Amino acid sequence: MDLTEAFHSLEKSVSKKFISVIFCSCEIEYEGRAKSFLGEGDRMIIIKHDYTVLIHRPDGTNPVNWMPQGSGISVSMEKDVLTLDCSSLKPFGNMKINIFEVYSLTSAPLVDTEQLKLIGSEKDMSDMIYSNPLLISDDFVPIRREEQTDYGFLDVYGHDGNGNLVIVECKRYTAGLDSVTQLRRYVERVKKSKGVGNVKGVIAAPNISSNALKMLNDWGFEYRNVSPPHTFVCDSFNQKRLKDF
């Protein structure tokens, strides 16, 4: 793609706050969080409508350089170099992208107003346990979810058939030492606030590390193997298709 043509197209898309994707050969100078220089190479530059700038190499998931949303962006052309100057105050940073060859440039006014729906969160786990207390024990009776304490929220709070208060801490992934110490803080806080000594602690997680399990047992707490739910029904799944009529 001709650099002059790319310059006019990019200048227009930036002014209109279009999203632009540029496949090009470029070099990058950056000063801000650190100071760096990346020599000429093939990269993909993404400019979003909120003026977030991401630069990706041909492999990997993370950008090699980036600028936050709200960055100032200017486009200029001198001789055979197309330059993008990006600047930001919070966090402070300046990035200069010198583009020597543009392989392709695409711009579009994309719109996306949907919110991400997370499936299998710790809240989903606590909902599931609250509705299915047998996952904890035969005599567990949940009282409420997300009971607030000075140290945070208890995922599930209830009692067992022996009159013990029971605190269930949910973890989506493998529970570690920090999960056990967190549970202990909650148990001690409830003992103090309720003025009782019979408070049991339970960690519900798909896995637990060996040292965390030892600490859990040493402190008299318990572990339950519980995985987060992964069922999700999208509204569009319920819509009739043409073949249904």
Residue, then its C-alpha position, 0 to 999 in steps of 0.5 A: m500500500d502506498l505510504t501517502e495513501a496510508f497517511h491520508s487514510l490513517e489521518k482520517s480514521v484517527s480524526k473520526k475515532f475509527i478502529s484501525v489495524i495496520f500491518c506494517s514494517c516499523e520501528i518504535e521509540y518509547e519513553g515513560r514507564a521505561k525507555s526502549f527502542l525496537g528496530e525495524g520489523d514486521r508488526m501489527i498496530i491497533i488503534k482503538h476508538d478510545y485512542t488505546v494503541l497496541i503493537h503486536r509482534p507476529d507471535g505471542t499474546n501480549p503487545v510489545n508496546w502499548m499506550p493507554q486509552g485517551s492518548g494523544i495521537s498525531v499522524s505525519m509524513e516526511k519523505d518515505v516515513l509515515t510517523l505516529d506520535c503518541s503521548s499520555l500524561k497518566p501514566f506519562g509516556n511518549m511513543k514514536i512509531n516510524i512506519f516504512e512500509v504498509y502491507s495493509l490498513t483497515s479502518a471501521p467504526l465498530v460498536d460494541t455495547e454488550q457486557l462480558k458475562l463471566i461463567g464459573s466465577e466464585k460467585d457462581m460457585s457460592d450460588m451453586i453451594y447455597s442451592n446444593p448444600l450437600l456439596i459441603s456436608d449432609d447436615f450443612v444449612p446455608i444461611r446467607r451468601e456474601e456475609q460482610t466482615d471487616y476482612g471481606f465477604l464470606d462466600v457462604y455462611g451457615h451452620d451444621g447439625n451440631g450447632n457449629l457455624v460454618i464458613v465456606e471459602c470458594k476458589r475457582y482454581t487450586a487453593g494455596l496457602d493464601s487461601v487457607t490464611q484468608l479462611r483463618r482470618y474469616v473464622e477468627r473474625v466471626k468467632k470474635s464478632k459472634g462471641v462463639g468458639n464453635v466456628k468451622g472453616v471449609i475451602a471449596a475448590p477444584n484442587i488444593s496444593s499439598n502444603a495448603l492441605k497440610m496447613l488446613n488440617d493443622w488448623g482444623f479446617e476442611y477441604r471439599n472438592v468442588s468445581p465451578p459450574h460451567t453451564f451457560v445458556c445464551d439467549s440466542f440459543n432459545q431463538k427459533r431457526l428457519k428450519d424450526f418453522 
